[in-house]
Amino acid sequence: MGLLNEEAQMRVFNEIRFNNLKGDLFGGVTAAVIALPMALAFGVASGAGAEAGLYGAILIGLFTALFGGTPTLISEPTGPMTVVFTAVIASLIAANPEQGMAMAFTVVMLTGVFQMAFGAMKLGRYVTMMPYTVISGFMTGIGIILIILQLPGLLGHATPAGGVIGTLQGLPGLLAAIDPMELLLGGATLAILLFMPSRLKRYLPPQLIVLVLGTLAVMYWLGGEQVRVIGPINSGLPSLQLPVFTAEQWLIIVVDALVLALLGSVDALLSSVIASSMTRHESNSDKELVGQGMGNLASGLFGGLPGAGATMGTVVNIQAGGRSALSGIVRALILAVVVIWAAGLTANIPLAVLAGIAVKVGLDIIDWRFLRRAHRVSPKGALILYGVIAMTVFVDLITAVAIGLFVANVMTIRRLADVQAEAVCILPPRRPEDNVTNGRCADLSPEERALLAQGKGRLKILHLSGPLVFGAAAAITRQEPKLEGAGVLVVDLGRVPHLGVTTAVALEAAIRGALAGGVTVIMAGVQDQPRARLAQLGLDTLLGPDAWLPERCQALEQGLQHLI
């Protein structure tokens, strides 16, 4: 009975266990230390405010820890989600200055609803099925956007309106009016994050170090008046944000939410894969999407940023000893304490330090390893990669992914068609040189070769192999002229486990054309699925029961009898 209750709880809740209490406590505390500066940085970078980053880190982390499907996954606002949400805020405020921010949080709520729907429809296994060139280009583009948008903060200025283009256009003016103190703080932040020895990072998170050192510098060295700081953060519980939208903006809100839901799902499930590989514990991707959706819905309801599974926080949690969802709950509770009782301590954190932290996140998001090798792996794939990067940065995220997926899939289809064309051929070949291209067909036994030779060119085999989808249809059509002079055609499907609709229709047309030309058609070794598909096209009735034989050799013998 106890086992049944535990299994029932597992179907609803994540794996919350108390047999690794010390490790989960250390993991949660360490993840909270990492999450605090990141949440503040992302909140400020998005334009929603530092408290929005904290609320998102608490609520998303708590709900995904309670209801997700990966025990050690740490979920919080991430760089990619923040970049997209920043664009959402800017566009909605531009369209509706009074209600734009409230509508942006409605987008976060709808993001959660979409993710829960993805999980309920069991789409977890399909979410990450995207070409790596598109994922790499998209993530690299997001990293570049994050860096560009933080450059004004490093120079001592607010980010200009107009997104990436507006920031780049305003950069000459910003460079002419650099604030030396803020540039020093931001530069020192980046230097520490980039060059801090790895052995020290195990004990002292560099993000927390720069946050503390930057704040102390403002309070005791710079006097607090010469640099921009976060300022007071509202302490206590967040207020409820009811959904707000207009009929004119409804479609925009839905599209924005769908983009965030897809991005967050991919981000979370990729991080979940990393967590599973580190802990050797299989995760439930569909349940994880439900947990992610609940977290984003709660975050939007209380004015928090959208988020997803975070690789950095997850790895830190596992390395510190976290093994169950208890570590994620501990992390969320620690951050809640900071918001409710210690919000005043964050007032003097300089914005330049947060900009430096965000720039480092942008640098980490960029897929440097693949960028260095993409042109060697595949020149065409490299073109897709660079195209997606350019469109992500200078056009928009939706267009980048849509065009990238379209081009990548077209190229994949072309390669698949070429491969499948090699699985279709006529034996014996009309010309000796065709033997080279018919390499996959040259698997006849000596007995079968002898039978084929006795046919003296009037007995032919249409050989197909492998799972055949629409890529093989054109290849079948190209074989029809090679049937000239044939009296009997053996259609060999013994190595075809699956026959797609397009290929089946092309094969039906070839068979009907052969019959119309007076050729006897015999089917050899047809497996269950192809037989059912061809029967749906009427070939069972057309050919009759005697035309379906289990072995190719039998079909050749019967074909010779027809020729005599």
C-alpha positions in Angstrom: 0.0 0.0 0.0 2.8 2.3 0.9 4.5 1.6 -2.5 1.3 2.4 -4.3 0.9 5.7 -2.4 4.5 6.6 -3.3 3.9 5.8 -7.0 0.7 8.0 -6.9 2.7 10.9 -5.4 5.4 10.5 -8.0 2.8 10.9 -10.8 1.8 14.3 -9.3 4.9 15.6 -7.5 8.6 15.4 -8.4 11.0 13.1 -6.6 11.2 14.8 -3.2 13.3 12.6 -0.9 14.9 13.0 2.5 17.5 10.2 2.3 20.1 12.7 1.0 19.3 15.6 3.2 22.8 17.1 3.6 23.6 16.9 -0.2 20.2 18.5 -1.1 20.6 21.3 1.4 24.1 22.1 0.1 22.9 21.9 -3.5 20.0 24.2 -2.8 22.1 26.8 -0.9 24.8 26.8 -3.6 22.2 27.1 -6.4 20.5 30.0 -4.5 23.9 31.8 -4.3 24.3 31.5 -8.0 20.7 32.4 -8.8 20.6 35.7 -6.8 22.9 37.8 -9.0 21.6 36.2 -12.2 18.0 36.9 -11.3 18.8 40.5 -10.5 20.8 40.9 -13.7 18.1 39.4 -15.9 15.3 41.4 -14.1 17.2 44.7 -14.8 18.2 43.7 -18.3 14.6 42.9 -19.3 13.2 46.2 -18.2 10.7 44.6 -15.8 12.9 45.4 -12.7 15.1 43.5 -10.4 12.2 42.2 -8.3 10.6 40.6 -11.5 13.8 38.5 -11.8 13.7 37.5 -8.2 10.0 36.6 -8.3 10.6 34.5 -11.4 13.6 32.7 -9.9 11.5 31.8 -6.8 8.2 30.8 -8.4 9.5 29.0 -11.4 12.1 27.2 -9.3 9.6 26.2 -6.7 6.9 24.9 -9.0 9.2 23.0 -11.3 10.9 21.4 -8.2 7.4 20.4 -6.9 5.8 19.2 -10.1 8.5 18.7 -12.7 10.0 15.5 -14.1 13.7 16.0 -13.4 14.6 15.9 -9.7 17.9 17.8 -9.9 16.9 20.4 -12.6 17.1 24.0 -11.4 14.7 26.3 -13.2 14.9 30.1 -13.2 15.0 33.1 -15.6 17.6 32.3 -18.3 19.5 34.4 -20.9 17.5 33.2 -23.9 14.1 33.7 -22.2 15.1 37.1 -21.0 16.2 38.3 -24.4 12.9 37.2 -26.0 10.9 38.7 -23.1 12.8 42.0 -23.4 11.6 42.3 -27.0 8.1 41.4 -25.9 8.0 44.1 -23.3 9.4 46.7 -25.7 6.9 45.9 -28.4 3.9 45.8 -26.1 4.8 49.0 -24.2 5.3 50.7 -27.6 1.8 49.6 -28.7 0.1 50.3 -25.4 2.2 52.4 -22.9 -0.4 52.1 -20.1 -1.0 48.4 -20.2 2.1 47.1 -22.0 3.8 45.7 -18.9 0.7 44.0 -17.6 0.2 42.5 -21.0 3.8 41.3 -21.0 3.1 39.3 -17.8 -0.1 37.9 -19.5 2.3 36.6 -22.1 4.2 34.8 -19.4 1.0 33.3 -18.0 0.0 32.1 -21.5 3.5 30.7 -22.0 2.9 28.4 -19.0 -0.5 27.3 -20.4 1.1 26.4 -23.7 3.9 24.4 -21.9 1.4 22.5 -19.8 -0.5 21.7 -23.0 2.7 20.4 -24.6 3.2 18.1 -21.7 -0.4 16.9 -21.6 -0.1 16.1 -25.4 3.1 14.2 -24.6 5.2 16.3 -27.0 8.3 16.2 -24.8 10.2 13.8 -27.0 9.6 16.0 -30.1 10.4 19.5 -28.7 14.1 19.1 -29.1 14.0 17.5 -32.5 15.5 20.5 -34.3 18.6 20.6 -36.5 21.6 21.4 -34.4 22.6 24.2 -36.9 19.3 26.0 -36.2 19.5 25.5 -32.4 23.2 26.6 -32.4 22.5 29.6 -34.6 19.5 30.7 -32.6 21.2 30.4 -29.2 24.3 32.2 -30.6 22.2 35.0 -31.9 20.5 35.3 -28.5 23.9 35.5 -26.8 25.0 38.3 -29.2 21.7 40.2 -28.6 22.2 40.0 -24.9 25.8 41.3 -25.2 24.8 44.2 -27.4 21.9 45.2 -25.2 24.2 45.3 -22.2 26.9 47.5 -23.8 25.2 50.8 -22.7 25.0 49.5 -19.2 28.8 48.8 -19.2 29.4 52.4 -20.5 27.2 54.0 -17.8 24.0 54.6 -19.7 20.5 53.2 -20.0 19.8 51.0 -23.0 18.4 53.1 -25.9 15.0 52.3 -27.4 14.9 50.3 -30.6 16.4 47.0 -29.5 19.6 45.8 -31.1 19.4 48.3 -34.1 18.7 51.2 -31.8 21.6 50.3 -29.4 24.1 49.9 -32.3 22.9 53.2 -33.8 23.3 55.0 -30.5 26.6 53.4 -29.6 28.8 56.2 -31.1 27.1 58.7 -28.8 27.4 56.4 -25.8 31.1 55.9 -26.4 31.6 59.7 -26.5 30.0 60.0 -23.1 31.5 57.1 -21.2 31.1 57.1 -17.4 34.6 56.1 -16.2 33.5 54.7 -12.9 30.7 52.5 -14.3 33.1 51.3 -17.1 35.6 50.4 -14.4 33.0 48.5 -12.4 31.7 46.7 -15.4 35.2 45.9 -16.8 36.3 44.6 -13.4 33.2 42.4 -13.2 33.9 40.9 -16.6 37.6 40.4 -15.8 36.8 38.5 -12.6 34.1 36.4 -14.2 36.4 35.5 -17.2 39.7 35.0 -15.4 38.9 33.7 -11.9 40.8 30.4 -11.5 38.6 27.3 -11.7 39.8 25.9 -8.4 38.4 29.0 -6.6 35.1 28.8 -8.5 34.4 25.5 -6.7 34.2 27.3 -3.4 33.3 30.9 -4.2 30.8 31.6 -7.0 32.3 34.4 -9.1 28.8 36.0 -9.7 28.4 36.4 -5.9 31.9 37.8 -5.5 31.5 40.5 -8.1 28.1 41.4 -6.7 29.5 41.8 -3.2 32.7 43.6 -4.2 30.8 45.9 -6.6 28.3 46.8 -3.8 31.0 47.4 -1.3 32.8 49.6 -3.8 29.7 51.8 -4.3 29.0 52.0 -0.5 32.4 52.7 0.8 34.6 53.9 -2.0 32.5 55.6 -4.6 30.1 57.2 -2.2 27.0 55.7 -3.8 26.2 58.9 -5.7 28.5 58.6 -8.8 27.1 55.4 -10.3 23.7 54.0 -11.0 22.4 51.4 -8.6 19.3 49.1 -8.4 17.6 51.2 -5.8 15.0 50.0 -3.3 13.2 46.7 -4.1 9.7 46.1 -2.8 10.0 43.7 0.0 7.2 41.3 1.0 5.0 39.2 -1.1 4.4 40.1 -4.8 1.0 41.4 -5.9 -1.3 39.4 -8.1 -1.2 40.4 -11.8 -4.5 39.6 -13.5 -4.4 38.8 -17.3 -4.7 42.0 -19.4 -5.1 42.1 -23.1 -6.9 43.9 -25.9 -8.6 42.4 -29.0 -6.1 44.1 -31.2 -3.1 42.7 -29.3 -4.5 39.2 -28.7 -2.8 37.6 -31.7 0.5 39.2 -30.8 0.3 38.0 -27.3 -0.5 34.4 -28.4 2.4 34.4 -30.9 4.8 35.8 -28.3 3.7 33.2 -25.7 4.1 30.4 -28.2 7.6 31.5 -29.0 8.5 31.7 -25.3 6.9 28.3 -24.7 8.8 26.6 -27.4 12.1 28.3 -26.5 11.6 27.5 -22.8 10.7 23.9 -23.5 13.8 23.3 -25.6 16.0 25.1 -23.0 14.5 23.1 -20.2 14.6 19.7 -21.9 18.2 20.2 -23.0 19.2 21.1 -19.5 17.2 18.0 -18.3 19.3 15.8 -20.6 22.4 17.2 -19.0 21.1 16.6 -15.5 20.1 13.0 -16.4 23.5 12.3 -17.9 25.3 13.6 -14.7 23.1 11.7 -12.3 22.3 8.6 -14.4 18.7 9.2 -13.5 16.1 9.1 -16.3 13.8 12.1 -16.4 10.1 12.4 -17.5 10.1 15.0 -20.3 6.3 15.4 -20.6 6.0 15.8 -16.8 8.8 18.3 -16.9 7.0 20.4 -19.4 3.9 20.5 -17.2 6.1 21.6 -14.2 7.7 24.3 -16.4 4.3 25.5 -17.5 3.0 25.7 -13.9 6.1 27.7 -12.9 5.8 30.2 -15.7 2.0 30.5 -15.1 2.7 31.3 -11.4 5.5 33.7 -12.3 3.3 35.6 -14.7 0.5 35.8 -12.2 2.9 37.5 -9.7 4.8 39.7 -12.1 7.9 37.5 -12.6 10.1 36.8 -15.6 9.6 33.7 -17.7 12.2 31.0 -17.2 13.3 27.5 -18.0 15.8 24.9 -16.9 19.1 26.5 -16.3 22.2 24.5 -17.1 24.5 26.5 -14.8 22.3 26.2 -11.7 21.6 22.5 -12.4 25.3 21.6 -12.8 26.2 23.5 -9.6 23.3 21.8 -7.7 24.4 18.4 -8.7 28.1 19.0 -8.0 27.2 20.3 -4.6 25.4 17.1 -3.8 21.8 17.7 -4.8 20.0 14.5 -5.9 16.3 15.1 -5.4 13.8 17.9 -5.9 14.3 18.9 -2.3 17.4 20.9 -3.4 15.2 23.0 -5.7 12.7 23.7 -3.0 15.5 24.8 -0.6 16.9 27.1 -3.2 13.4 28.8 -3.8 12.9 29.2 0.0 16.3 30.9 0.4 15.5 33.3 -2.4 12.1 34.0 -0.8 13.8 35.0 2.4 16.0 37.4 0.5 13.0 39.1 -1.1 10.8 39.2 2.1 13.4 40.2 4.7 16.6 41.2 3.0 15.5 43.2 0.0 17.2 46.3 1.4 20.6 44.8 1.0 20.3 44.8 -2.8 19.6 48.6 -3.1 23.2 49.5 -3.6 24.1 46.9 -6.2 25.5 48.9 -9.2 23.8 48.4 -12.5 27.2 48.2 -14.3 28.0 45.0 -12.3 24.7 43.4 -13.4 25.5 44.4 -17.0 28.9 42.7 -16.7 27.2 39.6 -15.3 24.7 39.6 -18.2 27.5 40.1 -20.8 29.3 37.0 -19.4 26.0 35.0 -19.7 25.8 36.2 -23.3 29.3 35.0 -24.0 28.5 31.6 -22.4 25.4 31.2 -24.6 27.3 31.6 -27.8 28.2 28.2 -29.2 31.9 28.9 -29.7 32.9 25.2 -30.1 30.6 24.7 -33.0 31.2 28.1 -34.6 34.9 27.2 -34.9 34.1 23.9 -36.6 30.9 24.4 -38.5 32.5 25.2 -41.9 34.5 22.0 -41.6 31.6 19.8 -40.6 29.3 21.0 -43.4 29.6 24.1 -45.5 25.9 24.1 -46.2 25.1 23.7 -42.5 27.5 26.6 -41.8 25.5 28.8 -44.1 22.3 27.9 -42.3 24.0 28.6 -38.9 25.3 32.0 -40.0 22.0 32.9 -41.6 20.0 32.0 -38.5 22.4 34.1 -36.4 22.0 37.1 -38.6 18.3 36.9 -38.7 18.0 36.3 -35.0 20.1 39.5 -34.3 18.9 41.8 -37.0 15.4 40.6 -38.0 13.4 38.7 -35.3 13.5 35.4 -33.5 10.5 33.8 -35.1 11.6 34.5 -38.7 15.1 33.2 -37.8 13.8 29.8 -36.5 11.1 29.5 -39.2 13.4 30.1 -42.1 16.3 28.1 -40.5 14.0 25.1 -40.0 12.6 25.4 -43.5 16.0 25.5 -45.2 17.5 22.8 -43.0 14.5 20.5 -43.6 14.6 21.1 -47.4 18.3 20.2 -47.4 17.6 17.1 -45.3 14.8 16.0 -47.6 17.2 16.4 -50.6 19.9 14.3 -48.9 17.2 11.7 -47.9 15.9 11.6 -51.5 19.4 11.0 -52.8 20.0 8.2 -50.3 16.6 6.6 -51.0 17.2 6.8 -54.8 20.2 4.4 -54.3 17.8 1.9 -52.9 15.7 1.7 -56.1 17.1 0.0 -59.3 16.3 -2.4 -62.1 18.1 -5.7 -62.6 19.6 -6.8 -64.9 20.9 -3.4 -65.9 20.6 -2.4 -69.6 24.2 -1.1 -69.7 27.3 -2.5 -68.0 28.1 0.8 -66.4 24.8 0.7 -64.5 26.3 -2.1 -62.3 28.3 0.6 -60.5 25.2 2.5 -59.5 23.3 -0.6 -58.7 25.6 -1.6 -55.8 22.8 -2.0 -53.3 21.0 -4.3 -55.7 23.9 -6.7 -56.3 22.9 -9.1 -53.5 21.4 -11.9 -55.7 22.3 -15.5 -54.9 24.0 -17.6 -57.6 20.6 -19.4 -58.2 18.8 -16.1 -58.6 21.5 -14.8 -61.0 21.1 -17.9 -63.1 17.3 -17.6 -63.2 17.6 -13.9 -64.2 20.1 -14.8 -67.0 17.7 -17.4 -68.4 15.2 -14.6 -68.9 17.5 -13.0 -71.5 16.6 -9.5 -70.6 12.8 -10.1 -70.6 12.7 -11.0 -66.9 13.5 -8.0 -64.8 13.6 -7.1 -61.1 12.5 -3.8 -59.6 14.5 -3.9 -56.4 13.7 -1.6 -53.4 15.2 -1.6 -49.9 14.9 0.2 -46.6 12.1 2.4 -45.2 10.9 4.3 -48.2 9.1 7.7 -47.9 8.5 10.3 -50.5 12.1 10.7 -51.4 12.1 7.4 -53.3 9.0 8.3 -55.5 11.0 10.1 -58.2 13.6 7.3 -58.3 10.8 4.8 -59.0 9.5 7.0 -61.8 13.0 7.2 -63.3 13.2 3.4 -63.5 10.2 3.0 -65.8 12.1 3.5 -69.1 14.4 0.7 -68.1 11.5 -1.8 -68.3 11.6 -1.6 -72.1 11.5 -5.1 -73.6 10.5 -6.8 -70.3 7.9 -9.5 -70.3 7.8 -10.2 -66.6 8.6 -7.7 -63.8 9.4 -9.0 -60.2 8.8 -6.2 -57.7 11.2 -7.1 -54.8 10.0 -5.5 -51.5 11.6 -8.1 -49.2 13.8 -5.4 -47.6 11.1 -2.7 -47.3 9.6 -2.6 -43.8 7.8 0.7 -44.4 6.3 2.2 -47.5 5.2 5.9 -47.5 2.1 7.1 -49.2 4.0 9.0 -51.9 6.3 6.1 -52.7 3.4 3.7 -52.7 1.5 5.8 -55.2 4.6 6.1 -57.5 5.0 2.3 -57.2 1.3 1.7 -58.1 1.7 4.0 -61.1 4.8 2.0 -62.3 3.0 -1.3 -61.8 -0.1 -0.1 -63.7 2.1 1.2 -66.5 3.9 -2.1 -66.8 0.5 -4.0 -66.9 -0.8 -1.6 -69.5 2.3 -2.5 -71.6 1.6 -6.2 -71.4 4.2 -7.0 -68.7 3.3 -9.6 -66.1 3.9 -8.3 -62.6 4.8 -10.5 -59.6 5.3 -9.2 -56.1 8.0 -10.8 -54.0 8.5 -10.8 -50.2 6.1 -8.0 -49.4 6.0 -7.3 -45.7 2.8 -6.5 -43.7 2.8 -2.7 -43.8 3.7 -2.3 -47.5 1.2 -5.1 -48.4 -1.6 -3.2 -46.5 -0.6 0.1 -48.1 -0.7 -1.4 -51.6 -3.9 -3.2 -50.9 -5.5 0.2 -50.0 -4.5 1.3 -53.5 -6.3 -1.6 -55.1 -3.3 -3.7 -56.2 -4.5 -6.8 -54.4 -7.5 -7.0 -56.7 -5.6 -5.8 -59.7 -2.9 -8.4 -59.5 -4.8 -11.3 -57.9 -3.6 -13.6 -55.1 -1.2 -15.7 -57.3 1.0 -12.7 -57.9 2.1 -12.3 -54.3 4.9 -14.7 -53.4 7.0 -14.8 -50.2 10.4 -15.3 -51.8 12.3 -13.6 -54.6 13.6 -16.8 -55.9 10.1 -18.3 -56.2 9.0 -15.1 -58.0 11.8 -15.5 -60.6 10.9 -19.2 -61.2 7.3 -18.3 -61.7 8.3 -15.4 -64.0 10.3 -17.7 -66.2 7.3 -20.0 -66.5 5.3 -17.1 -67.9 8.0 -16.4 -70.5 8.1 -20.0 -71.8 
